[in-house]
Amino acid sequence: MSVLGQKRRVHWHSVITGDHPSPIQLQQYTKLVPSMFEFQLPDPRSMQAALENDAPAFAQVFVLRGLGFEGKGDLLKAIDDYDTALRISPGNAQILFRRGLAFGRKGDLDRAIANFDEALRVNPGFVEALYARGYVWAKKRRFDRALADYDAVLRLNPSDEQAMNSREDILSQQRAASA
């Protein structure tokens, strides 16, 4: 296995379990907004004006704050902020993906899968959502579904080492479970 494959494999496991920063790299956001928990939302009138002028950008305010809450382990507040962002920007695959990751880290695997499913309905080629959903299916010991997600990644990118390695891990788990 290559070093790249090892790093990516650890990376995706870490995203779901919360051992390391998310794929969006929490560090870069914490540099942009040094103290996300002192971050105050604007008053309702200013919020309404911002929504009318640039709703998708305004949704990102909640995504950034949600990332901060995730980084501190406050998954309920993060999910609340992702919910708000989705009310502002419905059907945003990236926000659905973030919320799915937060549900996965919280241990609510069914809701994580539902969010990844919805993100993939919006963007069928969303490789990160396929990886994350595959990982969650494996956690639920639904190896057939996990393999289907990793196979989908390989159809999109046949040389993807992470998908190949993850697929091999699932096949090993499947063999061990049936032995």
N, C-alpha and C positions, 0 to 999 in steps of 0.2 A: 504494500500500500504506500502511496506517495505521501510526502509531508503535507502537500496541499489537501489530499483526501483526509488525512488525520485532522488537520485544523478545521476543515469544514464539518467533519463529522462531529467533532467536539462542539463546534459552534452551534449546530442545530439542536443538539441535545441540550446545550446550555440555554438556548432561547426559551425552550419550553419549561425547563426546570427552574430557570431563573438564576443559575449559577454565575452567569456572565451577562454583560450588557446585551441589549437587543440588537438585531441586525441593522437597525437605523443608527446604532452607535450613540448611546445615551451621553457619552462624553462630549460630543460636539454640541449637543443641545444644552447641556449644563454649562458649557462655556458661553453660549449665547444668552442664556437666562440664568445668571449665577445662583439665584435663590428662588427656585420655583415655588416654594411654599410661602414666600412672602409676596408672591406674584398676585396682584389684585386685579380682578376683572373690572372693566369700565362700568360706569353707571348704566342703567337700563336704556336711557335715551341715546347714549353714545354707542351702546351695543346695537341698538336698532339701526342707527345710521351706518354702522360698519357692515351690518348684515345686508342692507340695501345696496351698498357700494361694492362689496367684495366678499360674498358669503364663503367661498372656498378658502380664502386666506384667513377669514375669521375662524373657521372651523379648526384651522391649524393651531390657533391659540389654545384650544381645548386639547388637541392632540399633544402639544408640547407639555402642557401641564400634566396630562395623563401619563406621559413618559416619565416625568419627574416623580409622580406618585408611584409608578411602577418601580422606579429605581430605589425608592425608599421602602418598597414592599407593601405599600397601601393599595392593594389590588382593587378593593371596592371603590375607592375614590377614582382610581384610574379608569375603571369600567364606567363609572358615572360620567367622567369627562369624555370618554369615547362615545357613549350614548348621546351626549349633547352634541358632539361633533357630527354624529350621523344624522341628528335631527336637522342640523344646519346644511349638511352636505350628504343627503341620502344616497345610498348605493356606492359610496366611495370604497373601492376595494382595499386600499391601504389602511383605512380606518377599521374596516371589518376585520382585516388581518390582525391589526394591533389588538383589537378587542378579543379576538380568538386566542391570541397568545396570552393575554391577561387571564382569560377564563381557564386556559390550559395550566398556567402557573398556579391558579387558585385551586385546581383539582376538579373543576367542572368540565370534564372531558366532552360530554355531550353538547354543551353550549359552545365549547371551543370548535368542535367539528361543524356545528351549525353555522358559525361565523366563517369558517374556512370555506364551507360549501357556498355560502352566499358571495364571498369574495371571488370564488372561482366561477360563479355564474356571471358575475360582472366582467371578469377578466380570466378566461379559460387558460391562458398561458402564464398565469401568475405562479412561477416556479416556487417561490418561497412558501406560498400557501399550500402547494402540493407537498413540499417537504414537511411542513408543520403538521398538516393533516395526516400524512403517512406516519409520522412519529406518534401522534395521538392514537391512531388506529392500532399501532403496535402496542402501545401502553394498555389498550383495552383488549389485547390479545386477539385482535381481528386481523390476523396476518394476511389474509387474502386481500383485504381492502388496503392495507399498508403497501403490499406488493403492487397493487394496481396504481397507487399514487406514484411510487418510485418508477414504475414502468412508464407512466405518463411523462415524468420528467425526462426519462431516457428517450422517449419519442421526440420530445422538444429539443433535447441536446444529447445525442447518442454517446458523446465522450465524457459525460458528467461523472467524474470519479466519486463524488459524494453519493449520488444516486446508486451507482454500482456497489459501493461499500455498504450503504444502508440496505440495499436489496439483499446482499450476502448475509448481513447480520440478521435480517428478518427470516431468511431461509434457514439459518442456523437455529434461531429461536423456535421456528416451526418444527424442525427436526427434533429438537430437544423436548418440545412439548408433546410430540407424538410418540416419543420413545418410552 
